[in-house]
């Protein structure tokens, strides 16, 4: 059995499904040979390389006119044909450019395909989204689906497909908390040891809850620091958050030592308006035993229970109450963090997910 994962990006990307694809491929190597085909705008990396035992093939798309788009997709199809014919199963991460062509090509090559939706409202499998011709073709051609939460597919469409239900998993050993590092890390990143740190990870944009969360933090009775780690290239949003919070806001660029920021923080906030729930970040926070405040967004019910493994909010009042409960009630904060860690250990260790996924493809597509 040989598996090909196709994603819009891959390592050395710092976040999102590209990073999920790379981590998953690494964990799957114990069970079957797994390679990655990456189709992104970044053409600066090697076309072929081995990273941590994962073979990566890359091609890039460019331009905005129809001719350049067509040329890019032809390059993708050509590479997928050369590489994909040697792999039994193709796992496609989301509605990336050319995804429709890929599932059709797989059919012609008699390869099995599994489609993994990435973002609520964008490529989830429901009646509204199936009005998109590209997604409809993918749904009907795909042999199976990788679904992360029950809201990602309509009830009336479930019966027609073989489905693997699971989160993408998280590297448990990497993120398990190192309590001894807290003071050293705060010194390293020049943050006062006595400060309360709210951590948010990901693109600094409206979809991730900016600048709304910044306004809510400004209105808190205490003055916590908002530490952001991720892309902050939307200058207008960045400047707005800075003007709201001033010195209480610190933004760091994306990096591959993200666990350090979880370990030095007091709570994690997922303020996104839409995600492919659960995101990498919420699983990482849970694995780091960091208390969580999470917005009620599509799919949260499968993973988060208010007051058990996180605090939930839908508005500013609930956000404020959740924050104050976490920072003022140490027993509560420790309790929800421990419950979250136990859930990760028993259900969402990436090694367990990889083993279960291999059993899924072996039993259905051998």
N, C-alpha and C positions, 0 to 999 in steps of 0.2 A: 504494500500500500504506500503510495506517494501522494502527498498533499501539496497543492499550490495555493497560497494565500495571495489575493490580489487586492491592493489598497491604493488610495490616492497618494499616500506618503508612507515612509517607514523610517527606521533609525537612520540618521541621528535626529529625527524630529523629537521635540520635547513633550508632546502631548497628543491627545486625541486618539482616533482610531488607528492612525499610522503607528503610534507607539504601542497600542494594544496588539496590533497585528504582529509586531516584532517580538513582544514578550510572549505572546501565545505560541508563536512559531518555535521559540526557544524551548518552551515547556513541552511541546509536542515531539521534539526530537527524540525523547526517550522511547517513544512508541512508534513513530514512523518518520521517514525522511520528509522534511517540510521545507519548502522554499517560499520566497516572497517575490512577487512581481509588483513593482512600484511605478505608478503613473502620476507624476506631479509636475509642477511648474519649475521646480529646482533642478537645473541641469549641471550643477557644479560638482556632483558626486560621481564616483566611478560607476560605469555602466554595469559592472559585475564585481561583486566582492563577497567574501565570507566574513561575517561578524558574529562572534560567539557561537560558532557552529551552524549559523543560519546562512544559506546561500541566498543572496539578494540580486535580483535582476532589475535594472532601472531603465525607463524611457521617460521622456518629458513631453508635455504639451505646451504650446506657445501660441501667442497671437490671439486676436479676437475676431478676425474675419473668417468667413466660411471656408476659404481655401486652407488657411493655416489649421483650422480645427479639423478639417478632413484629413490633412497630411498627418497630423498628430495621431488621430485615431487609426489611420492605416499603419503607422509605426507600432502602435499598441497591439493591433490585431496580428501583425507579423511576428512580433516578439512572443505574444501569447500562443500562437500556433507552434513556434519553434520550441518553446519551453513547455507549454501546457500539454502537448501530445505525449509527454513522458510522465505525466502525473495523472493518477486515477480520479482524483477529486479536486475541484476548484472551489475555494471558499472566497466569495466576493464580499468585500467590506463596503457596503453602501452603494448609493447611486452615483458612483464616480463617473467622470466623462468616459464614454465608451462602454459602460457596463452592459448595455443592451446588446451591443455587438459581441461582447464576450460570451454571454449565455447562448447566443445563437451559434457562435463558433464552437463552443463546447458541445452542443448538440450534434454539429456536423462531425466533430472528432469522436463522438460517443464517450465523452467525459461526463462525469457527474458534477453538478453544480449545487452549491449551497449559498443562498443569499442571506446576508446579515444586515438588516436595517440599522442605520446609525443615529438618526435624529428624529425626535417626535415632530410630526407634522410635515416632514420633508420626504422621507422614503419609507415610512411605516406602512404596513400592509392593511389598509382599510378602504372602504368604498370611495371616500373622497380622493385619496391619493391614486387609486386605480384609474382615475380619469386621465392620469398621465400615461400616454401611450407607452413610453419607455418602461415605466414601472409595471404596467400591465403585462408587457411581453416578458419581463424578467420573472414576474410571479408565475406565469403559466409555463415558462420554460424551465425554471429552477426545479431541481429534484428534491430539494429540502430547504428548510429555513433555520437560521440560528436566531432565536428570539430571546431578548434579554428581559423583557417584562411583558405581562399579559395584555397591556394596552397597545403593544406594537402590532397586533394583528386583530382584525375583527373576528368575533365569535363565529360568524357564518362562513369565514374563509379557512378556519383552522382545520376542518375535517378533510380538506383536499390535499394537505401536504404533510410530509414527515417533518416533524419539528423537534429541534434540540432547544430546550428551555434552560437558560443559565445566564449568569453574569459572565463577564470576560475573565473574572478572577483577578487576584492580586498576589504579588510576590511577598508572601507572609514573612519570610526570614529577613527580607530587606527592610521592611517598614516597622517591624516590631520595635516598640519604643526603647530607646536608650536613655534612661532618666539621667545618667551621669553627664550627658552632653548638653543639657539645657543651659547651664550658666556659660559654658564655653562657647556655645553657638550664639548666645545673645551678645557676648563680648566680641565675637568674630564679626557679627553683622551690626554692631554698634547700636544695640537696642537695650535700654535700661532693664536691669534684672527685675525691678519691681513693677514694670509696666504690664498691663493686660493686653495680650496680643490676639486680635482677630485675624485669622488667615483666610485669604481667598486665592484660589489658584485658577489660572486660565486666561483667555483673552480678555483684555479690558474693553468690554463692549456692552451694549444694551442687553443683548441676549443673556449675558452672564450676570446681569443685575446691577450694572453700573450705569449712571451714578446714583441710582435709587438707594442702594444699601449705604452709600456714603452719607446721604442726607439723614438716614435713620441713625447711623452711628453718631453723627454730629449732635443729634437730639437726645442722646443717652445722658443720664445724670453724671456718670463717670466719663473719663476721657481715654478710652482705649486706643491703642494703635491699630490701624488697619494695615496689615502687611499683605501686599499683593505680589504674586510670582507668576509671570507670564508675559505674553506679547502685549506691549502697550503702545502700538504704532498708531492707534486712533488718537491723534493729538488733541482733538477737540474734547473727547471724553476724558483723556488724561488730565488736561488742564482744568476741566470742570471738577474732577474729584480732588485735585490739589487745592483748588480754590475753596472747596467745602471744608476739607479737613486740615489743610495746612501741614504743620509738622507732625500731625497724627497719622499721616499717610506716607508709607514707604513702599516703593515699587522696585522689584528686582526682575531682571530679565530671566527668561526661561533657562533652566539648567538641569543637569542630570544628577544633582544632589538634592532633589526635592524633599527627600525624607528629613533632612536637617531642619527644614522650615516647619514641618509637622511637629517634630520633637521639641522645638523651642516655643511653640504657641500654646495659648490657653483654650482656644476653641476654634473650630473650623466652620465657615459659613458657605453653604451652597446656595447662592442667590439666583441661579439661572432661571430664566422664564421658560426655557425649553432645553431638554437634553435627551440623549439616548440613555435613559436611566437604567442602571447606575453608571455614572461617569467613572473614569479612572480615579478622579480626585476623591470622591466620597468613599470609594473602597480603600484608597490609601489612608485617608483620615481614620477610618474604622480600624484598619490594621495597625495604625500608630497609637491606638487607644486615646485618641483626641476627641473630646466632647464635640458634638455636631449640632448645628442649627441648619435645618434644611427647608427650603421652600416646598410647598405642596405643588409638585408638578407631575405631569403625566408619568405614571409608572412607579411612583414612590411607594405605593401601598404594598408592593411585593417585597420590599426590603426594609422599610422604615416604619416603626411604630412609635408614636408620640409618647415621650416619657419613659420608654423602655430602652431603646438604643440610640435615640436622638431627640431633639426638640424640633417641632414643626411650626412653620409660620406661613401665613398668607397675606399678612398686612403688617404695618409698623407696630401696632400694639402687641401683636403676638411675638414679633421679633424682639421687642424691648423686654417683654415678660420672660421670654426664653433666655435671653442674654443674662438678665438679672438673676434668674434662677441658677444658671450654670456658675456664674462668678461668685454668688453669695452662699450657695449650698454645696459644699465640697462633697458631701456624701452622695448627693444626686448626680453631680458631675462625674464622679468616679464610677457610679453605678451604670449610667448610660454608656460610658466609654467601655467598661468591662463587658457589658452585654453585646455591644457592637463588635468588640474583639472576638468574643465567643462565637458570634454569628459568622464572622470571617473565617475563623479557624475550622468550623464544622461544615461550612457551605461554599465558601468562596476563595479558598486557597487555589491559586492558579494551577498547581500541580494536580489537584483533584479534578478541576474543570477539564484540564487537558486529557486526563485519563478517561473521564466520562465521555468526552467528545470523540476520542479515538474509538471507544467501544461503540458509539453511535454510528460513525461512518463505517466501521468494520462490519457491524451487523446489518446495515442497510445497503451498503454500496460495494461490498466485496465482490 
